[in-house]
Amino acid sequence: MSVRVSLVAAARSSALLAERFDDDRPLDHAGWREVQFAAHRLVPLGAAELRYCSPTPRSRATGDALGFAPLVQPALRDCDMGRWRGMTLSEVAAQEPAAVGAWLADPRAAPHGGESLLAFISRVGSWLDTRPVREGALVAVAEPAVVRAALVYALNAPPSTYWNVDVRPLSTVTITGLPGRWSLSLESVPH
């Protein structure tokens, strides 16, 4: 008996270079177009018994646009970036270069006054481990950072691995298993 968790990264709300920490902006025009273009491959995930999303406007809008009618899960919120909320990494690095360096180097550091990377990964992992344990599937639409954190947790990888995982808008990944015993599941695309 195992649970199948498909994670879908929310569509974009801004140009990738203009992404901001803890960004609560809704989907932009490009994001809506991307959802429409990708819907044919993502809509089947909505057959999952359980459908969730993070509380951000773009995650909710992505899930709704795909017809998932997802239940909002506060535990799937983006990392709390404290006083850096709403800023880009470039803006923060220009103002607080030492703090950014500490944050990138130490997963326990929270120089912004919010949540450390380790606490964020643990929170997302706790959400994974508390899903109903029964044979079945669930889908969750979340911010790319949440998908990255879930992968690091599921693979029991060092927290520094988080920085080496690239999650693009509307990308998907599936993990299978049971609480505390997750595996990455790569699937072939039918021809």
HUQUINOR-V261250 format. One record per pair of residues at least 12 apart in sequence whose C-alpha atoms are under 10 Angstrom apart, sorted by the first residue. I is the first residue (numbers start at 0). J is the second residue. Records with the same first field share a line. If there is no record, write none. Layout:
I=J ; J
This chain:
0=132 ; 133 ; 134 ; 135 ; 176 ; 177
1=131 ; 132 ; 133 ; 134 ; 135 ; 136 ; 175 ; 176 ; 177 ; 178 ; 180 ; 181
2=127 ; 130 ; 131 ; 132 ; 133 ; 134 ; 135 ; 136 ; 137 ; 174 ; 175 ; 176 ; 177 ; 178 ; 181
3=47 ; 133 ; 134 ; 135 ; 136 ; 137 ; 138 ; 173 ; 174 ; 175 ; 176 ; 177 ; 181 ; 182 ; 184
4=44 ; 47 ; 49 ; 50 ; 127 ; 130 ; 135 ; 136 ; 137 ; 138 ; 139 ; 172 ; 173 ; 174 ; 175 ; 176 ; 181 ; 183 ; 184
5=44 ; 45 ; 47 ; 50 ; 136 ; 137 ; 138 ; 139 ; 140 ; 146 ; 171 ; 172 ; 173 ; 174 ; 175 ; 184
6=44 ; 51 ; 52 ; 137 ; 138 ; 139 ; 140 ; 141 ; 142 ; 143 ; 145 ; 146 ; 147 ; 149 ; 150 ; 169 ; 170 ; 171 ; 172 ; 173 ; 174
7=41 ; 44 ; 52 ; 58 ; 61 ; 62 ; 138 ; 139 ; 140 ; 141 ; 142 ; 143 ; 145 ; 146 ; 166 ; 167 ; 168 ; 169 ; 170 ; 171 ; 172 ; 173
8=52 ; 57 ; 58 ; 61 ; 62 ; 139 ; 140 ; 141 ; 142 ; 143 ; 144 ; 145 ; 146 ; 147 ; 166 ; 167 ; 168 ; 169 ; 170 ; 171 ; 172
9=26 ; 30 ; 34 ; 52 ; 53 ; 55 ; 56 ; 57 ; 58 ; 59 ; 60 ; 61 ; 62 ; 139 ; 140 ; 141 ; 142 ; 143 ; 146 ; 166 ; 167 ; 168 ; 169 ; 170 ; 171
10=25 ; 26 ; 27 ; 29 ; 30 ; 31 ; 32 ; 33 ; 34 ; 37 ; 57 ; 58 ; 60 ; 61 ; 62 ; 140 ; 141 ; 142 ; 143 ; 167 ; 168 ; 169 ; 170
11=24 ; 25 ; 26 ; 27 ; 28 ; 29 ; 30 ; 31 ; 32 ; 33 ; 34 ; 57 ; 58 ; 61 ; 142 ; 143 ; 167 ; 168 ; 169
12=24 ; 25 ; 26 ; 27 ; 28 ; 29 ; 30 ; 31 ; 56 ; 57 ; 58 ; 168
13=25 ; 26 ; 27 ; 28 ; 29 ; 30
14=27 ; 29 ; 30
15=167 ; 168
16=87 ; 88 ; 89
17=86 ; 87 ; 88 ; 89
18=85 ; 86 ; 87 ; 88
19=83 ; 84 ; 85 ; 86 ; 87 ; 88 ; 89 ; 90
20=77 ; 78 ; 79 ; 80 ; 81 ; 82 ; 83 ; 84 ; 85 ; 86 ; 87 ; 88 ; 91 ; 144
21=55 ; 76 ; 77 ; 78 ; 79 ; 80 ; 81 ; 83 ; 84 ; 85 ; 86 ; 87 ; 142 ; 144
22=55 ; 56 ; 57 ; 77 ; 84 ; 85 ; 86 ; 87 ; 142
23=54 ; 55 ; 56 ; 57 ; 58 ; 77 ; 84 ; 85
24=55 ; 56 ; 57 ; 85
25=55 ; 56 ; 57 ; 58 ; 59 ; 60 ; 61
26=56 ; 57 ; 58 ; 59 ; 60 ; 61
27=57
30=57 ; 60 ; 61 ; 168 ; 169
31=57 ; 60 ; 61 ; 64
33=61 ; 168 ; 169
34=60 ; 61 ; 62 ; 64 ; 65 ; 168 ; 169
35=61 ; 64 ; 65
37=65 ; 169 ; 170
38=61 ; 64 ; 65 ; 66 ; 169
39=65
41=62 ; 65 ; 66 ; 67 ; 169 ; 170 ; 171
42=62 ; 64 ; 65 ; 66 ; 67
43=65 ; 66 ; 67
44=65 ; 66 ; 67 ; 136 ; 137 ; 138 ; 139 ; 171
45=62 ; 65 ; 66 ; 67 ; 68 ; 69 ; 136 ; 137 ; 138 ; 139
46=66 ; 67 ; 136 ; 137 ; 138
47=67 ; 135 ; 136 ; 137 ; 138 ; 139
48=135 ; 136 ; 137 ; 138
49=67 ; 68 ; 69 ; 70 ; 130 ; 131 ; 135 ; 136 ; 137 ; 138 ; 139
50=62 ; 67 ; 68 ; 69 ; 70 ; 71 ; 72 ; 136 ; 137 ; 138 ; 139 ; 140
51=67 ; 68 ; 69 ; 70 ; 71 ; 72 ; 75 ; 137 ; 138 ; 139 ; 140 ; 141
52=67 ; 68 ; 69 ; 70 ; 71 ; 72 ; 73 ; 74 ; 75 ; 76 ; 138 ; 139 ; 140 ; 141 ; 142
53=69 ; 70 ; 71 ; 72 ; 73 ; 74 ; 75 ; 76 ; 77 ; 139 ; 140 ; 141 ; 142 ; 145
54=70 ; 71 ; 72 ; 73 ; 74 ; 75 ; 76 ; 77 ; 140 ; 141 ; 142
55=71 ; 72 ; 73 ; 75 ; 76 ; 77 ; 140 ; 141 ; 142
57=140 ; 141 ; 142
58=71 ; 76 ; 139 ; 140 ; 141 ; 142 ; 143
59=71 ; 140 ; 141
60=140
61=140 ; 141 ; 169
62=138 ; 139 ; 140 ; 141
63=140
67=138 ; 139 ; 140
69=138 ; 139 ; 140
70=139 ; 140
71=139 ; 140 ; 141
72=126 ; 139 ; 140 ; 141
73=126
74=119 ; 122 ; 123 ; 124 ; 125 ; 126 ; 127 ; 145
75=119 ; 122 ; 123 ; 124 ; 126 ; 127 ; 139 ; 140 ; 141 ; 142 ; 144 ; 145 ; 146 ; 148 ; 149
76=119 ; 122 ; 123 ; 141 ; 142 ; 144 ; 145
77=114 ; 119 ; 123 ; 141 ; 142 ; 143 ; 144 ; 145 ; 146 ; 148
78=113 ; 114 ; 115 ; 116 ; 118 ; 119 ; 120 ; 122 ; 123 ; 142 ; 144 ; 145 ; 148
79=109 ; 111 ; 112 ; 113 ; 114 ; 115 ; 116 ; 118 ; 119
80=109 ; 110 ; 111 ; 112 ; 113 ; 114 ; 115 ; 116
81=109 ; 110 ; 111 ; 112 ; 113 ; 114
82=110 ; 111 ; 112 ; 113
83=110 ; 111 ; 112 ; 113
84=111 ; 113
91=111
95=110 ; 111
97=110
98=110 ; 111
99=111
102=115 ; 116
103=116 ; 159 ; 162
104=159
105=117 ; 158 ; 159
106=118 ; 119 ; 120 ; 157 ; 158 ; 159 ; 161
107=119 ; 158
116=148 ; 158 ; 159 ; 161
117=148 ; 152 ; 157 ; 158 ; 159 ; 161
119=144 ; 145 ; 148 ; 149
120=144 ; 145 ; 146 ; 147 ; 148 ; 149 ; 150 ; 151 ; 152 ; 153 ; 158 ; 161
121=148 ; 149 ; 151 ; 152 ; 158
122=145 ; 148 ; 149 ; 152
123=145 ; 146 ; 147 ; 148 ; 149 ; 150 ; 151 ; 152 ; 153
124=145 ; 148 ; 149 ; 150 ; 151 ; 152 ; 153 ; 155 ; 178 ; 179
125=149 ; 152 ; 178 ; 179
126=149 ; 178
127=149 ; 152 ; 153 ; 174 ; 177 ; 178 ; 179 ; 181
128=153 ; 176 ; 177 ; 178 ; 179 ; 180 ; 181
129=177 ; 178 ; 179
130=177 ; 178
131=177 ; 178
132=176 ; 177 ; 178
133=177
134=176 ; 177
135=175
136=173 ; 175
137=173
138=171 ; 172 ; 173
139=171
140=169 ; 171
141=168 ; 169
142=166 ; 167 ; 168 ; 169
143=164 ; 165 ; 166 ; 167 ; 168 ; 169 ; 170 ; 171
144=161 ; 162 ; 164 ; 165 ; 166 ; 167
145=166
146=161 ; 164 ; 165 ; 166 ; 167 ; 170 ; 171 ; 172
147=160 ; 161 ; 162 ; 163 ; 164 ; 165 ; 166 ; 172
148=160 ; 161 ; 162 ; 164
149=161 ; 172 ; 174
150=164 ; 172 ; 173 ; 174 ; 181 ; 182 ; 183
151=163 ; 164
152=179 ; 180 ; 181
153=174 ; 175 ; 176 ; 178 ; 179 ; 180 ; 181 ; 182 ; 183
154=174 ; 179 ; 180 ; 181 ; 182 ; 183
155=179 ; 180 ; 181 ; 182
172=184 ; 185 ; 186
173=185 ; 186
